[in-house]
Amino acid sequence: MAIEVRQLTKTFGRYAALHGVNLKIETGELIALLGPSGSGKTTLLRLIAGLEFADDSNSEILFDDKSVGDTPVGKRGVGFMFQNYALFRHLTVFENIAFGLRVRPRKTRPSEENIRVRVNELLHLVQLGDLGKRYPAQLSGGQRQRVALARALAIDPSVLLLDEPFGALDAKVRKDLRRWLRELQRRLKLTTVFVTHDQEEALEIADRVVVMSTGRIEQVGTPLEVYDRPATPFVMEFLGDVNRLSAPGGRPPAGGTDADATYVRPHDIGIERQPRRDGTPEMEAVVRVLFVRGAVAKVEMERIDNGERVEAQISRARSEELSLREGETVFVELLKPRHLPPDYSI
């Protein structure tokens, strides 16, 4: 199922949650809606689901080129997984998964035998085959997440929508489950949209990432595109660590406007003991903090010319080769500096 939204606008009182959003999602894609709190990502997801409706008559939501803007959630054929999973505590795992099938109108409700077969298939699919008789309170967080996903899949949705599906889990469980979800989605070839504020999560499992801020889409692209070729300062700064610097030898610009800044990731900074002979622009800096973790060394420095903070990330081997010490002066080279257009002004 392909999804398209056109000029989607949504306000809550005086608060504008979405500003004329346009987005196309191809059949079978796994799309991440990524952004901080208040960026509009959950509102966009709920509008696609039919849990909210757009304000503007010019706004459109299309499933396979058919408008569903006025279609209620129960008739859109979407599976929705809430952030808190919303499992029924008084029902077993089996009955939680079967719930969406049992509440169907009599004409479309499967037989008890078909429900049993479908639920058992899903229990096997989400690797909970022997836990059907347990209750949610008897499960771990990761297991409850899988039950919620199985319940969303029970109705054979054309679209799967996930709202912060891993937010309540610890780091290791979250990492394991997102890989599992990626493999499951590829197997099912189901159009999937998930909301997250976790940059690593979005970059790891999504086919494309939709980066949102203040109700607008800043950029849409593959994980490599949005990380390596950010379209705006917001995308650059939101997707990982970044240095925001004035030009080598220059002073911090008055007012600190985005148009005056150079952006460079910590791993795109080179450190030398001596200035380069080829005349490559460099800046002198004093090492303030040196932190080694595993194979990576993080170096925090202060520019001598204007006091700006510079953070670099180099290999542990390179750090040992340089024999860096706090308080020493080094020469810093910006390997992949970027100049970006200013952010949106609302």
Secondary structure, 3 states (H helix, E strand, C coil): CCEEEEEEEEEECCEEEEEEEEEEECCCCEEEEECCCCCCHHHHHHHHHCCCCCCCCCCEEEECCEECCCCCHHHCCEEEECCCCCCCCCCCHHHHHHHHHHCCCCCCCCCHHHHHHHHHHHHHHCCCCCCCCCCHHHCCHHHHHHHHHHHHHCCCCCEEEEECCCCCCCHHHHHHHHHHHHHHHHHHCCEEEEEECCHHHHHHHCCEEEEEECCEEEEEECHHHHHHCCCCHHHHHHCCCCEEECCCCCCCCHHHCHHHCEEECHHHEEEECCCCCCCCCCEEEEEEEEEEECCEEEEEEEECCCCCEEEEEEEHHHHHHHCCCCCCEEEEEECCCECCCCCCCC
